[in-house]
Amino acid sequence: MAGIIFLSNPFDASEREVFHAKDGTTIDEWLAKSGFDKRLREQPVVIILNGVELTEDEYTHRLSASDVVALVVIAEAEAAIAWVIEYWVYVAVV
């Protein structure tokens, strides 16, 4: 079974959900079955297969046991700026 990891916060990998997909399932099929196809319309998400970012045309890839899929929410500008500021304040203090 392929591993699928949903990272809801790109700045904190501990905020994640882990799923599995049967071998031979396409990414499109898994997205529809799991309901993530709807979530993708609500928030920007990047899908990464074995370390390579996919385009929608590549969601027809059939998953195998060695595949790892990451669904990563793209940070909104305000959140990204806040994180950068927080990080540099921490660096300056420490």
Secondary structure, DSSP 8 states (H G I E B T S, - for coil): -EEEEEES-TT-TTSEEEEEE-TT-BHHHHHHHHTHHHHHHHS-EEEEETTEE--GGGGG-B--TT-EEEEEE---HHHHHHHHHHHHHHHHH-
